[in-house]
């Protein structure tokens, strides 16, 4: 049994739609997803605002809150909780040029409306985390925005959210590129700087997704470590990535088992989860996967994470210290590989 509480989003069981092709599997009802998540050992669900409240743009604030309460009742039915709510700004026509960093006053106001409604939804569903994946907060055309001014606008937007509700935490999910190529929060370091500049840094933290760190040419475990050192790691999204390609969201550990081991190790060594933090499994099923077995990528990821927990528990720290004292890192490295291969 894992020491971690795992979560996934409704989007992690999808029809296989991608930038290069249409869906290949039938759509699954959201309650059916909840039921299956509970069966495979999930503790909670991640939500975009319009996952929780579809068609929210055409609803009153009261209707939005009432709908969110009904969604929470459905979660309760399966013993699940809402880990966070994230405003899905990048999919709306208002935010084709970004939301919090838009050049349009009208579009900026829409982004803040969605941010406020996301907080309302989170409160109705018992979640205290608002996740910002700043998908279009940056630019494809460098000269179209003043980056200094727009980064300030982003910080002002976060301050507005913190003022709107004095109990929520804002967690920024860093990503260096895609769908834009110049992101204002590409790494955990960028997130830490924005947090420090906010009105209440204690309530602004980070989400680290494995694949996003790899896309930035960084080690996911070290990005986690950086956030952990500053007490800022509010959530992690485990997956894998085959180099600097498009964001692949492969099952956790399937490309780099050693990299996955070190992610689990840094989380365990620093008691991640002790304050209620959860572990997101943000993976996509291959398009070749048949509908009757379309949750296997989630199950595989949980199993790999859980098996790696056992490897971390068996990790010989005395032998590690001996290798360090001898400065024999080749010896230590081979020990790690033997551990992962089941030789020791």
Secondary structure, DSSP 8 states (H G I E B T S, - for coil): --SS-EEEEGGGS----BTTB---S----HHHHHHHHHHTT--EEEEEHHHHSTTGGGS-HHHHHHHHHHHHHHHHHTT-EEEEEE---TTSGGGTT-STT-S-HHHHHHHHHHHHHHHHHHHHHT--EEEEE-TTSEESSGGGS-HHHHHHHHHHHHHHHHHH-SS-EEEEE--S-SS-SEES--SHHHHHHHHHHSS-GGGEEEEEEHHHHHHTT--HHHHHHHHHHTT-EEEEEE-B--SSSS---B-TTSS-HHHHHHHHHHHHHTTTTTTS--EEE-----TT--GGGTTHHHHHHHHHHHHHHHHHHH--HHHHHHHHHHT-HHHHHHHHHHHHHT--
